[in-house]
Amino acid sequence: MSYCLGIDTSNYTTSCAIYDSVTGEVRQKKKLLPVKQGELGLRQSDAVFHHTVQLPELITELFNGFDGKISAVGVSVSPTCEKGSYMPCFLAGVNAATAVASAMNVPLKRFSHQQGHLMAALYSSGNTELLGKPFLAFHVSGGTTQALYVDGMLDAKLIASSLDLKAGQAVDRVGVMLGYPFPAGRYVDELAQKSEKKYKINIKLKDGNCCLSGVENKCRAMLDKGEKPEDICRYCLDYIMTALYKMAEWARENYGNLPMIFSGGVMSNSIIKKEFTEKLSAGFAEPIFSADNAAGTAILASL
């Protein structure tokens, strides 16, 4: 099997990718869903509509100049593998993938959005040898802030999470609060790097789980007091980083000193990546493979 097509239609991004299992190369096209200035996301009906408009355009671009033969199609069908996990936005990708696979008479392979993230993280961090072996993973995005015990073909067991606000939600809310467009992670990262401060934050876990709702309230209070935007962004990231670090320590204490991989849009943050690479010897997906993408589903389809 050589070329496999992957499709992912998350609540943030329309994505498609082709994976060459012979060379290990990935070519991909993706586009953020349009969100109006000041808003914090899309209704699911609007997300489905925008995916329906964007996906044919991206697939056309992806196949422009491609002369290979697709052997299988992979698609994200749900946020996670947990029972009842469902979001309508993935229907747009499932419909397109089903049509493509039927027209090409090739197998259609179904995965969770989370499995795609994990595979893309292993691929881009150079840790594909962990596939089939136990490891610890963090999936940190706008929809999830989860610590996972992973084994087999990326069978993920949830071991801890945020009990309220997700890390990506906190970052986006702070960014939008400061006047930046949604999703605001890139702007928060860039501003935080300009700060000369580093905050020490006391966070207590509840059986490995964290709570992140306090960071939004604190950042709003800082804004009301006239503190610098770069310091507000740095506080937001230091708060999230402290929570994740404590969760990582808890995970290793309870599940063993296993390799650790971080994925999800929030994990493309340069400050957190630098800190955790040094302190946890963790592997990180490259930014283009950390934010939502279809590369992971394409690679999984080939396997």
HELIX and SHEET records of a PDB file:
HELIX    1   1 GLN A   44  PHE A   63  1                                  20    
HELIX    2   2 CYS A   89  MET A  104  1                                  16    
HELIX    3   3 HIS A  113  SER A  124  1                                  12    
HELIX    4   4 THR A  128  LEU A  130  5                                   3    
HELIX    5   5 ALA A  167  MET A  177  1                                  11    
HELIX    6   6 GLY A  185  ALA A  192  1                                   8    
HELIX    7   7 SER A  213  ASP A  224  1                                  12    
HELIX    8   8 PRO A  229  TYR A  255  1                                  27    
HELIX    9   9 GLY A  265  SER A  268  5                                   4    
HELIX   10  10 SER A  270  LEU A  280  1                                  11    
HELIX   11  11 PRO A  287  SER A  290  1                                   4    
HELIX   12  12 ALA A  295  SER A  302  1                                   8    
SHEET    1   A 5 VAL A  26  LEU A  32  0                                        
SHEET    2   A 5 THR A  13  ASP A  20 -1                                        
SHEET    3   A 5 TYR A   3  THR A   9 -1                                        
SHEET    4   A 5 ILE A  70  SER A  78  1                                        
SHEET    5   A 5 LEU A 108  SER A 112  1                                        
SHEET    1   B 5 ASP A 155  SER A 161  0                                        
SHEET    2   B 5 THR A 145  ASP A 151 -1                                        
SHEET    3   B 5 PHE A 135  VAL A 140 -1                                        
SHEET    4   B 5 MET A 260  SER A 263  1                                        
SHEET    5   B 5 GLY A 283  PHE A 284  1                                        
END                                                                             
